């Protein structure tokens, strides 16, 4: 064994290591993860639970020739270590550092960029079809969690793969339950028998010979298969659904036993068609704090390894304010119900679920179903609240249009993590909701600049007819000062008059606009500030007809966003300039750094507006 993980030539060195050596390497990897992530933060619990599985996969298969696809991808840290990136973990998920998700531009071992759930099986199906058409010979392995298997897209892909009979290995990483009783002698024996080359060849030969018997051969072969399947299903009830879909089901198997994992993965290579390998793992394995509180350590900031404690940001999160407001409203209105897609705590609905267990519905990682389910509730007279992250809500684009907006149903969307989210990067930034929601007829969009406004807008949304989206960013409120009795009446608000120009700031971009105004004032440029609370419909009541220059500022893509819509609908003589994130996928990094890089903080906006007036002069 070598002293440091960076001393290895991964993944090459894994091929010559014994299972005992791999066990010791697994201990080193867990220690490395704790040391690194305690400084940078990241997805800890899921990666601690997949150490042995990752080692076994890279021991048996040959990346990058063999394609390994990690569903969601936040559990790919060990994969990154085993493909030579341990030295880069000091800047994991930080500006300019490596991503917390697979990125093909980062390494050829990352065969596919992932970030959202339930996509890996469709990718595997496509890669397998391409391999078969091209006559190539390599394995395709998709690793998917039990949570991601609740997504409908995963079952669509299973149906496709099973029907194709193409050789694909799907590893179901089941960390949602303890190791079950059917891990034992019988299960191990059946796995060994069914995966062995002798058994597979014997089965084919026997079936072939029986079919040759005149008249009764075909029917007899079919009958034997049916009888065999009934016995098999009686013994391994967990694999029935997969076997019916055309897969060979192996498992459950202990995902923390490297020698067993290596053996079963080697055996799976002998099976010509699609295989489901059911692996039982424990989230947070090896770190007691994460084992006891796996949800807390799913995605965590820097923490103290001994205690597990993290530094608390000052203030209250927008998510908590939303959840607390929902509780207040539900107390007086028994028609209000809440819907979440496997993120009850993360979206601020944990307390709501505790107080109103019969009025909250966690539909799993199934955003499409969540939205149409809400439509059904609304049609039946209820007042549903759908709380979903901005980047995940876009997975239900068609359902919002067809099932909610088309019928103008009373559904309130709490669009969490709108704008820049930071370390999770491209797949998690909520940069498109202003664009895709604005294009939908009947949709109303509200954007609070602080917690008090969020509470008032939630109250207003439940009194409003038709769909309403209230969008707010990740993190704690930075502008919570004000009258707690603030009532939102549906319009925008002018905070300062302007002589040279006006800054129209959407939601929490108001803080940057106010900072820019102060800087511009020192440069002799007097700009007014309008707080944009109603993104759609646009409230033009704050327009100053004497103002010749308007600057819109939003924390979303400038393409199709608020600014472009305002420019299209505006009937005055002012020149409108739009500021937002450019037409590209924004990299990972801290929120502060990204606002700075794209000149959307106070200094950046002041610089851009100053340049505008210099060009005019």
C-alpha positions in Angstrom: 0.0 0.0 0.0 1.2 3.5 -0.8 1.2 6.4 1.7 -1.0 8.9 -0.2 -3.8 8.4 -2.7 -1.9 10.7 -5.1 1.0 8.2 -5.2 -1.1 5.7 -7.1 -1.4 5.4 -10.9 -5.2 5.0 -11.0 -7.0 3.1 -12.4 -4.1 1.0 -13.6 -2.8 0.0 -10.1 -6.3 -1.4 -9.1 -5.9 -4.3 -11.5 -3.0 -5.9 -9.6 -4.4 -5.3 -6.1 -6.0 -8.1 -4.1 -9.4 -7.7 -2.4 -7.6 -7.4 1.0 -5.6 -4.5 -0.5 -8.7 -2.9 -1.9 -10.3 -3.1 1.6 -7.4 -1.1 3.0 -7.6 1.3 0.1 -11.2 1.8 0.9 -10.3 2.9 4.5 -7.8 5.4 3.0 -10.4 6.8 0.7 -12.9 7.4 3.5 -10.2 9.2 5.5 -9.3 11.2 2.5 -13.0 12.2 1.8 -13.5 13.3 5.4 -10.4 15.4 5.4 -11.1 17.0 2.1 -14.8 17.6 2.3 -14.6 18.9 5.9 -12.8 21.9 4.2 -14.6 22.2 0.9 -18.0 20.8 1.6 -19.8 18.5 -0.8 -21.9 15.4 -1.1 -20.5 13.3 1.7 -23.0 10.6 2.8 -23.7 9.2 -0.6 -20.0 8.9 -1.5 -19.1 7.2 1.8 -21.7 4.6 1.0 -20.4 3.7 -2.4 -16.6 3.2 -1.7 -16.5 -0.6 -2.0 -18.8 -0.6 -5.0 -16.7 2.0 -6.9 -13.5 0.0 -6.1 -15.1 -3.2 -7.4 -16.4 -1.6 -10.6 -13.0 -0.2 -11.4 -11.3 -3.4 -10.5 -13.4 -5.5 -12.9 -14.1 -3.1 -15.7 -11.7 -1.1 -17.9 -12.5 2.6 -18.0 -12.5 4.5 -20.3 -13.1 1.7 -22.8 -16.0 0.4 -20.7 -18.5 3.2 -20.1 -19.5 3.9 -16.5 -22.5 6.2 -16.1 -23.3 7.6 -12.7 -27.0 8.6 -12.3 -27.3 12.2 -10.8 -23.5 12.1 -10.4 -23.1 13.5 -6.9 -21.8 10.0 -5.8 -18.9 10.0 -8.3 -16.2 11.3 -5.9 -14.6 7.9 -5.5 -14.7 7.4 -9.2 -12.9 10.7 -9.6 -10.2 9.6 -7.1 -9.8 6.2 -8.9 -9.3 7.9 -12.2 -6.4 10.1 -11.0 -8.1 13.3 -9.6 -7.3 13.0 -5.9 -4.8 15.9 -6.1 -7.5 18.2 -7.3 -9.9 17.7 -4.4 -8.6 20.8 -2.5 -10.7 22.9 -4.9 -13.7 20.5 -5.3 -16.8 22.5 -6.4 -15.0 25.8 -6.0 -14.4 28.5 -8.6 -11.8 27.1 -11.1 -11.7 23.7 -9.4 -13.1 20.3 -10.4 -16.8 19.7 -10.5 -18.8 17.7 -8.0 -20.4 15.9 -10.9 -19.0 13.9 -13.8 -17.7 16.1 -16.6 -16.4 14.7 -19.8 -14.3 17.9 -20.4 -12.6 17.2 -17.1 -11.7 13.5 -17.8 -12.2 10.9 -20.5 -13.2 8.5 -17.7 -16.4 10.6 -17.2 -18.3 9.0 -20.1 -21.4 11.2 -19.7 -22.2 14.5 -17.9 -24.9 14.0 -15.3 -26.6 16.1 -12.7 -30.3 15.4 -12.7 -31.9 12.2 -11.6 -33.1 9.1 -13.5 -31.3 9.8 -16.8 -28.5 7.1 -16.6 -30.5 4.2 -18.0 -31.6 6.1 -21.0 -28.0 7.1 -21.7 -26.9 3.5 -21.2 -29.6 2.4 -23.7 -28.4 4.9 -26.3 -24.7 4.0 -25.8 -25.5 0.3 -26.1 -27.4 0.7 -29.3 -24.5 2.7 -30.8 -22.0 0.1 -29.7 -24.1 -2.7 -31.2 -24.6 -0.8 -34.5 -20.9 -0.1 -34.8 -19.9 -3.7 -33.9 -17.8 -2.7 -30.9 -17.1 -4.8 -27.9 -17.2 -3.1 -24.5 -19.3 -3.0 -21.4 -21.8 -0.3 -20.4 -22.5 0.1 -16.7 -25.1 2.4 -15.3 -25.1 3.0 -11.5 -28.5 4.3 -10.2 -29.8 4.8 -6.7 -33.1 3.5 -5.3 -34.4 7.1 -5.1 -33.6 7.8 -8.7 -35.5 4.6 -9.7 -38.7 6.4 -8.6 -38.4 8.6 -11.6 -40.7 7.6 -14.5 -37.9 8.1 -17.1 -35.9 5.3 -15.4 -38.8 2.8 -16.0 -39.2 4.0 -19.6 -35.5 3.2 -20.2 -35.9 -0.2 -18.4 -38.7 -1.1 -20.7 -36.6 -0.1 -23.7 -33.4 -2.0 -22.6 -35.3 -5.1 -21.6 -37.0 -5.3 -25.0 -33.8 -4.6 -26.9 -31.9 -7.6 -25.2 -28.8 -5.5 -25.5 -25.9 -6.2 -23.1 -26.2 -3.5 -20.4 -25.3 -3.8 -16.7 -27.5 -1.7 -14.4 -26.3 -1.5 -10.8 -29.1 -0.6 -8.5 -27.4 1.0 -5.4 -30.1 0.6 -2.8 -29.1 2.6 0.3 -32.7 3.2 1.4 -33.0 0.0 3.5 -30.9 -2.3 5.7 -29.4 -5.5 4.3 -32.3 -7.8 3.9 -32.6 -11.5 5.0 -32.3 -12.8 1.5 -28.6 -12.0 1.5 -27.3 -15.4 2.6 -26.6 -18.9 1.4 -29.6 -19.4 -0.9 -29.3 -16.0 -2.6 -25.6 -16.4 -3.1 -26.0 -19.9 -4.5 -28.7 -18.7 -6.9 -26.6 -15.8 -8.0 -23.6 -18.0 -8.6 -25.6 -20.6 -10.5 -27.5 -18.2 -12.7 -24.5 -16.0 -13.5 -22.1 -18.9 -14.3 -21.1 -19.6 -17.8 -21.8 -23.4 -17.4 -25.4 -22.7 -16.3 -26.0 -20.3 -19.2 -24.6 -22.7 -21.8 -26.5 -25.6 -20.3 -29.7 -23.7 -20.3 -29.3 -22.8 -24.0 -28.4 -26.4 -24.9 -31.2 -28.1 -23.1 -33.8 -25.7 -24.4 -32.4 -26.1 -28.0 -32.6 -29.9 -27.8 -36.1 -30.0 -26.3 -37.4 -27.7 -29.1 -36.2 -30.3 -31.7 -38.6 -33.0 -30.3 -41.3 -33.4 -33.0 -44.7 -31.9 -32.4 -44.4 -31.2 -28.7 -40.9 -29.7 -28.4 -41.7 -26.0 -28.6 -44.6 -26.2 -26.1 -42.6 -28.4 -23.7 -39.6 -26.0 -23.7 -42.0 -23.2 -23.0 -43.6 -25.1 -20.2 -40.3 -26.0 -18.6 -39.3 -22.3 -18.7 -42.6 -21.3 -17.1 -42.2 -23.8 -14.3 -38.6 -22.8 -13.7 -39.6 -19.1 -13.5 -42.4 -19.8 -11.0 -39.9 -21.5 -8.7 -37.3 -18.8 -9.2 -39.8 -16.0 -8.6 -41.0 -17.7 -5.4 -37.5 -17.8 -4.1 -36.4 -14.3 -5.3 -39.5 -12.2 -5.1 -37.6 -8.9 -5.3 -36.5 -9.5 -8.9 -39.8 -10.3 -10.4 -40.5 -6.9 -12.0 -37.0 -6.8 -13.6 -37.2 -10.4 -14.9 -40.6 -9.7 -16.4 -39.0 -6.7 -18.2 -36.3 -8.9 -19.8 -33.5 -8.6 -17.3 -31.4 -11.2 -15.5 -31.7 -10.2 -11.8 -28.8 -10.7 -9.5 -29.0 -9.9 -5.8 -29.4 -8.4 -3.4 -25.8 -8.4 -2.5 -23.8 -6.7 0.2 -22.3 -3.6 -1.4 -19.7 -3.3 1.3 -18.1 -6.7 0.7 -15.5 -6.1 -2.0 -14.7 -9.8 -2.7 -18.4 -10.6 -3.2 -18.8 -7.5 -5.4 -15.8 -8.4 -7.6 -17.1 -11.9 -8.0 -20.6 -11.0 -9.0 -19.4 -8.3 -11.4 -17.1 -10.8 -13.1 -19.9 -13.3 -13.3 -22.2 -10.6 -14.8 -19.9 -10.4 -17.8 -20.9 -14.0 -18.8 -24.5 -12.9 -19.3 -25.2 -11.8 -22.8 -28.4 -9.7 -22.3 -29.3 -6.9 -19.9 -28.6 -7.5 -16.2 -29.8 -5.8 -13.0 -27.5 -6.1 -10.1 -29.2 -5.1 -6.8 -26.6 -3.9 -4.3 -27.4 -2.9 -0.7 -25.3 -0.1 0.8 -25.4 2.1 3.8 -25.4 5.8 3.3 -22.6 7.5 5.3 -20.8 4.2 5.9 -17.7 4.6 8.0 -18.5 8.0 9.5 -20.8 7.8 12.5 -22.2 11.3 12.2 -23.2 10.7 8.6 -24.6 7.2 9.4 -26.9 8.7 12.0 -27.8 11.8 10.0 -27.5 10.9 6.3 -29.8 13.6 5.1 -27.7 16.3 6.9 -24.5 15.0 5.3 -26.0 14.5 1.8 -24.9 17.9 0.7 -23.0 19.8 3.4 -20.7 22.8 3.7 -17.4 22.7 5.5 -17.7 20.9 8.9 -15.9 19.7 12.0 -15.0 16.1 11.5 -15.2 15.3 15.2 -18.6 16.8 16.0 -20.1 17.1 12.5 -21.0 20.7 13.2 -21.2 23.3 10.4 -21.0 27.0 10.5 -24.4 28.6 10.4 -25.1 31.5 8.1 -26.7 34.5 9.7 -30.3 35.1 8.9 -33.2 32.8 7.9 -33.3 30.9 4.6 -35.9 31.7 2.0 -36.9 28.0 2.1 -37.7 28.2 5.8 -39.7 31.4 5.4 -41.7 29.7 2.6 -42.4 26.7 4.7 -43.4 28.7 7.8 -45.7 30.8 5.7 -47.3 27.7 4.2 -48.0 26.4 7.8 -49.7 29.7 8.8 -51.9 29.7 5.7 -52.8 26.0 6.0 -53.9 26.6 9.6 -56.7 28.8 8.3 -57.4 27.0 5.0 -57.8 23.2 5.1 -57.8 23.1 1.3 -54.1 24.0 1.2 -51.9 20.9 0.5 -48.2 20.6 -0.2 -46.4 18.5 -2.8 -42.7 17.8 -3.0 -40.5 15.6 -5.2 -38.3 13.8 -2.6 -37.1 17.1 -1.1 -39.5 17.7 1.8 -36.8 19.0 4.2 -34.7 20.8 1.6 -37.6 22.9 0.3 -38.6 23.9 3.8 -41.7 21.7 4.1 -40.4 19.4 6.9 -42.4 21.1 9.6 -45.4 21.3 7.4 -45.3 17.6 7.0 -44.9 17.0 10.7 -48.0 19.2 11.5 -50.1 18.2 8.5 -49.0 14.6 7.6 -52.2 13.9 5.6 -51.9 17.2 3.6 -48.4 16.7 2.3 -47.5 14.4 -0.6 -43.9 13.3 -1.4 -44.2 11.8 -4.9 -40.5 10.8 -5.2 -38.2 12.1 -7.8 -41.0 12.6 -10.3 -41.5 16.3 -11.1 -43.8 15.6 -14.0 -46.1 13.6 -11.9 -45.9 16.1 -9.1 -47.2 18.9 -11.3 -50.0 16.9 -12.9 -50.9 15.5 -9.5 -51.3 19.1 -8.3 -53.5 19.8 -11.3 -55.8 17.0 -10.3 -56.0 18.3 -6.8 -56.7 21.8 -8.0 -59.4 20.6 -10.4 -61.0 18.9 -7.5 -61.1 22.1 -5.4 -58.0 21.9 -3.4 -55.2 24.6 -3.2 -52.0 22.8 -4.0 -48.5 24.2 -3.3 -45.7 22.6 -5.4 -42.3 23.3 -3.9 -39.5 22.3 -6.4 -36.0 23.7 -7.2 -36.0 25.8 -10.3 -33.6 23.5 -12.2 -35.7 20.5 -11.4 -39.0 22.2 -12.2 -37.9 22.5 -15.8 -38.2 18.7 -16.0 -42.0 19.3 -15.8 -42.2 22.0 -18.5 -44.9 20.3 -20.6 -47.0 19.4 -17.5 -47.0 23.1 -16.3 -48.3 24.2 -19.7 -50.7 21.4 -20.6 -52.1 20.4 -17.2 -52.0 23.6 -15.2 -51.8 26.7 -17.4 -54.1 25.6 -20.1 -56.9 25.1 -17.6 -55.9 28.1 -15.6 -55.8 26.1 -12.4 -55.1 27.4 -8.9 -51.6 25.9 -8.3 -48.9 27.8 -6.4 -45.4 27.0 -7.4 -42.7 27.7 -4.8 -39.7 27.9 -7.2 -36.7 27.4 -4.8 -33.0 27.9 -5.7 -33.9 30.3 -8.5 -30.8 32.0 -10.0 -27.2 31.1 -9.2 -26.9 28.2 -6.7 -23.1 28.1 -6.6 -21.0 24.9 -6.1 -23.3 22.4 -7.9 -22.9 24.3 -11.1 -24.5 24.0 -14.6 -27.1 21.3 -13.8 -28.4 23.0 -10.7 -28.3 26.8 -11.4 -31.9 28.1 -11.7 -31.2 30.4 -14.6 -34.1 29.5 -16.9 -37.3 29.7 -14.9 -37.9 33.4 -15.8 -37.7 32.5 -19.5 -39.6 29.2 -19.5 -42.4 30.3 -17.1 -42.9 33.7 -18.8 -43.7 32.1 -22.1 -46.7 30.2 -20.6 -50.2 31.9 -20.9 -52.0 32.4 -17.6 -48.8 32.0 -15.5 -48.1 34.8 -13.0 -44.6 35.2 -11.7 -43.6 37.0 -8.5 -40.1 37.7 -7.2 -39.5 38.8 -3.6 -36.4 40.8 -2.7 -36.5 39.7 0.9 -38.2 37.4 3.4 -41.0 39.7 4.3 -42.0 40.1 0.7 -41.8 36.3 0.2 -44.3 35.8 3.0 -46.6 38.5 1.6 -46.4 37.1 -1.9 -47.2 33.6 -0.7 -50.4 35.0 1.0 -51.3 36.8 -2.2 -50.6 33.8 -4.4 -53.2 31.7 -2.5 -55.8 34.4 -3.0 -55.1 34.7 -6.7 -57.0 32.8 -9.4 -54.8 30.8 -11.8 -51.2 29.5 -11.6 -48.7 31.6 -9.6 -45.0 31.0 -9.4 -43.1 32.6 -6.5 -39.4 32.4 -7.2 -36.6 33.0 -4.7 -32.9 32.1 -4.4 -30.8 29.7 -2.4 -29.5 30.9 0.9 -30.5 33.2 3.6 -32.3 36.6 3.3 -30.0 39.6 3.0 -32.7 42.2 3.0 -35.2 41.3 5.8 -35.6 44.8 7.2 -39.0 46.3 6.8 -42.6 46.3 8.0 -43.7 42.8 9.0 -47.3 43.8 8.1 -46.2 44.5 4.5 -49.0 43.6 2.0 -48.2 42.8 -1.6 -50.7 44.3 -3.9 -49.4 42.9 -7.1 -47.2 45.8 -8.4 -43.6 47.0 -8.5 -42.2 49.7 -6.3 -39.9 52.7 -7.0 -37.4 53.2 -4.3 -35.3 56.1 -5.7 -36.0 58.6 -8.5 -33.4 58.9 -11.2 -32.3 61.7 -13.6 -29.8 59.9 -15.8 -31.4 56.4 -15.8 -33.4 53.8 -14.0 -32.3 50.3 -12.8 -35.2 47.8 -12.7 -34.0 45.0 -10.5 -35.8 41.6 -10.4 -36.3 40.1 -6.9 -33.1 39.8 -4.8 -31.1 41.5 -7.5 -32.3 44.6 -5.8 -29.4 44.5 -3.3 -26.9 44.6 -6.2 -28.8 47.5 -7.9 -28.8 49.6 -4.7 -25.1 49.0 -4.3 -24.5 50.0 -8.0 -26.6 53.2 -7.5 -24.3 54.3 -4.6 -21.2 53.7 -6.7 -22.7 55.5 -9.7 -23.7 58.4 -7.5 -20.1 58.9 -6.5 -19.3 59.1 -10.2 -21.8 61.8 -10.8 -24.5 59.5 -12.4 -27.9 59.7 -10.8 -29.9 56.5 -11.3 -33.3 55.6 -9.9 -34.1 52.1 -8.7 -37.3 50.1 -9.2 -37.9 46.9 -7.3 -39.5 44.5 -9.8 -41.8 42.3 -7.8 -44.3 41.4 -10.6 -42.2 39.7 -13.3 -45.4 38.7 -15.2 -47.6 40.5 -15.8 -45.2 43.4 -16.1 -46.2 46.4 -14.0 -45.2 49.5 -16.0 -46.7 52.0 -13.4 -43.2 52.9 -12.2 -42.0 54.0 -15.6 -40.6 57.6 -15.6 -41.5 59.1 -19.0 -38.6 61.6 -18.6 -36.1 58.8 -18.1 -34.3 58.0 -21.4 -32.3 55.0 -20.2 -33.6 51.9 -18.4 -31.4 49.0 -17.2 -33.0 45.7 -16.3 -31.1 43.4 -14.0 -32.1 39.7 -13.3 -30.5 36.6 -11.9 -31.4 34.5 -14.9 -30.4 34.1 -18.5 -30.9 37.3 -20.4 -32.4 35.3 -23.3 -36.1 35.4 -23.0 -36.0 36.8 -19.5 -37.7 39.7 -17.9 -35.6 42.3 -19.6 -36.3 41.1 -23.1 -40.1 40.8 -22.4 -40.1 44.3 -20.9 -38.4 45.6 -24.0 -40.9 43.8 -26.3 -43.9 45.1 -24.4 -42.6 48.6 -23.6 -44.4 51.5 -25.4 -42.3 54.4 -24.2 -39.3 56.3 -25.7 -36.7 55.0 -23.2 -33.8 52.8 -24.4 -33.8 49.6 -22.5 -30.6 47.6 -21.8 -30.8 44.1 -20.3 -28.3 42.7 -17.9 -28.4 39.0 -16.8 -26.4 35.9 -17.3 -25.2 35.3 -20.9 -26.5 32.6 -23.3 -24.2 29.9 -22.0 -24.2 27.3 -19.2 -22.7 28.9 -16.2 -19.9 27.0 -14.5 -19.7 26.1 -10.8 -18.3 28.4 -8.2 -19.4 30.4 -5.2 -22.4 32.7 -5.7 -20.2 35.7 -4.8 -17.5 34.8 -7.4 -20.0 34.2 -10.2 -21.8 37.5 -9.7 -18.4 39.1 -9.8 -17.2 37.2 -12.9 -20.3 38.1 -14.9 -20.4 41.7 -13.6 -23.8 41.3 -12.0 -22.8 42.5 -8.5 -22.9 46.1 -7.4 -19.4 46.9 -8.8 -20.0 45.1 -12.1 -23.3 46.8 -12.7 -21.9 50.2 -12.0 -19.0 49.6 -14.4 -21.4 48.4 -17.2 -23.8 51.4 -16.7 -20.8 53.8 -16.6 -19.5 52.4 -19.8 -23.0 52.8 -21.3 -23.1 56.5 -20.6 -19.5 57.0 -21.7 -20.4 55.4 -25.1 -23.5 57.7 -25.3 -21.3 60.7 -24.6 
